[in-house]
Amino acid sequence: MNKYIMICMFICVALGAGSAMAAEVVYVDGIDAAFPPFSFIDEKGQPAGFDVDVIRWIADEMGFEVKIIPIDWDAIIPMLIAGNINLIASGMTITAARQEQVAFTSPYWTIDLAVVVRETKDAEGEPVPELTLFSAVQTGRKIGVQRGTTSQDWLEENVIGAGIDVQLVLYENFLLALEDVLIGRIDAAVMDEPTARSGIVDRPLTIVGTIKTGEIYGYAVRKQDAELLALLNEGLRRIQASDAWDRLVDTWLVGN
């Protein structure tokens, strides 16, 4: 074998190894596993939801792999900062307090909060809410929220802060709060409206009103991960300009 052939073989092997290394870039996405329709674990035990499908599309488009794992919500930012995960693509509201800790992509969705109560029957046997929007947040009520969320922040600032003596009951996820509304352990639950609409399907629960917070969602990364942030922003730009975005919105969010 002459030197020319050996050099060519070396170059081919080196290029092949480089391509393999590029293809093996894996980013770990931490999600809330009980936050439909944005992120949840389906009946097959697999991650599913709007954000799950979006981040998978972005990964395929931008040439990296994504591993999706469930994380307790109140621990998700500490896990990101500690380097246990690389990003959070899971319906996270962009807030000033969170921006002090992490960097966010461009916003991709806007939501309000919803108040959920039990349904009862009227004299004609028709379903009606047990409480109104206003009676659900009066002194003496027990209101469920997910720990570490903007729902908790809003109630602490605008209800308890206004002198209304409600008892906040904190849960690991919103679906647990809905279960306790259903059995009468708490009077109401407050959560992001799309999740509320998803969670009350086929249950004697109803939304009695919304709180117009106009919250915006973004994906979060560590502040020093500027390259990943740029990658995600470009991926979001591309998917929002494609038919895939409309299909995923129709699949997961329209009607929720």
C-alpha angles and dihedrals in degrees: 000000000000125000093253093058091045091052092049091050091049092051092049092049092047092049091047091051091048091052091049091051091051091050091051096062104126126186120195116224117201115209140183101249094207104046108104134210091024102042135352144131111263130218090274091056093252130128111259141165142084097299092043091055093044095051091047090052091049091049091052093045096046097042106249136107123243127207114198121207133172118246131182105259098231089054098042100094093045088050090052094048091048090055096245089123131021103215146002115228100167117108097288117172115228108237133169091243092053092045088062088062107032142018121248132210122232111296116268107177140023127212144171129213123260133208115220126196137167123275123232133179127263125216090280093050094253120141115257131169116263091220138025126233090263100042090049092067101042129119113293097026123128111223124189124215137162113261115255097016135124088249089065091045093050095050093046092050102037106028108025089030089056091056098259106141103221123151114236114213111199123214137186089237140004095249090064089053090053090052090055092048088052095054095040098249090125131021101228145351129220121208145137108304099237090053091048092052091049094046099051096054111128092000130107090249130111142188109243096185148333132246108222101227097143092212118184126214127220138165116255132220135166113283092243093054096087093148093055091045091054090047092053093045091052090047091051090048091052097046093046088054092051136077088246091074093055091047093052092046090051092046099047112015112028107097093011 
